[in-house]
């Protein structure tokens, strides 16, 4: 199989908060990233999402990863694939989402 990604993905297990764009009052879903890039993210979550669903993604990259201060990332994206539960005993599903736009917010000035 040929690699089709145009940008590098980083294997990072970070807490992630997901909100459905179609329902502003919907409950927030929490999960954990498996990998991410500027174009997409793969995460696991307890509640199933539907392919095509528009989502808001919020996560924080700790200072150890960002090489400075903690960095919050807010992104808007769309679910492109939902994988079946990885293990019989797990209630989590894997979700691949394309990131359509994102915003980076530093919590305090970076020291260079």
C-alpha positions in Angstrom: 0.0 0.0 0.0 1.3 3.4 -0.9 1.4 6.2 1.7 -1.0 9.0 0.6 -0.5 11.5 3.4 0.9 14.8 2.2 2.0 16.0 5.7 3.7 14.3 8.6 1.6 12.8 11.3 2.8 12.8 14.9 1.9 10.0 17.3 0.6 11.9 20.3 -1.8 10.6 23.0 -3.5 13.8 24.2 -6.9 14.4 25.8 -9.3 15.8 23.3 -12.8 17.3 23.6 -15.2 16.9 20.7 -18.4 18.9 20.1 -20.8 18.3 17.2 -21.4 21.4 15.1 -24.9 20.4 14.1 -26.1 20.6 17.7 -24.8 23.5 19.8 -26.4 22.1 22.9 -25.0 18.6 22.5 -23.0 17.1 25.3 -19.2 17.2 24.9 -17.5 14.0 24.1 -14.0 13.3 25.4 -11.4 11.1 24.0 -7.7 10.7 23.3 -5.7 11.4 20.2 -3.6 8.6 18.6 -2.0 10.8 16.0 -2.4 14.2 14.5 -1.1 16.6 11.8 -2.1 20.0 10.4 -4.6 18.2 8.1 -6.1 15.6 10.3 -6.5 13.7 13.5 -7.2 10.2 14.6 -8.7 9.8 18.1 -10.7 7.3 20.2 -13.9 8.2 21.9 -16.7 6.3 23.7 -19.6 7.6 21.7 -19.9 6.7 18.0 -19.7 9.5 15.5 -21.1 9.4 12.0 -18.9 9.9 8.8 -19.6 13.3 7.4 -20.4 14.9 10.8 -18.9 18.3 11.4 -17.1 18.7 14.7 -15.2 21.1 16.8 -12.0 19.7 18.3 -10.2 21.1 21.3 -6.9 19.8 22.7 -3.9 21.1 24.6 -0.3 20.3 23.7 1.8 20.3 26.9 5.0 22.4 27.0 7.1 19.3 26.7 5.7 18.8 23.2 5.4 22.5 22.1 8.9 23.4 23.5 7.6 26.4 25.3 4.3 27.0 27.0 1.2 24.9 26.8 -0.6 25.4 23.5 -4.3 25.0 23.0 -5.6 24.0 19.6 -9.1 24.6 18.5 -10.0 23.1 15.2 -13.1 22.6 13.0 -13.2 19.4 11.0 -15.3 16.6 9.5 -15.4 12.9 10.4 -14.2 10.8 7.4 -14.0 7.4 9.0 -15.2 5.5 12.1 -13.4 2.3 12.9 -15.0 -0.5 14.8 -14.2 -1.1 18.5 -10.5 -2.1 18.7 -11.1 -4.7 21.3 -14.2 -6.7 22.4 -13.9 -5.4 26.0 -13.5 -1.8 24.9 -16.4 0.7 24.4 -14.1 3.1 22.4 -14.2 3.6 18.7 -11.6 5.1 16.5 -12.4 8.2 14.5 -10.4 9.8 11.6 -11.2 13.4 10.9 -10.0 15.9 8.4 -9.1 19.3 9.9 -10.6 22.1 7.8 -9.2 25.0 9.9 -7.5 25.5 13.2 -6.4 28.1 15.6 -3.4 27.9 18.0 -3.6 29.7 21.3 -0.5 30.0 23.6 -1.4 30.2 27.2 1.7 32.3 28.1 4.5 33.7 26.0 7.1 31.3 24.7 10.7 31.8 25.9 13.1 31.5 23.0 
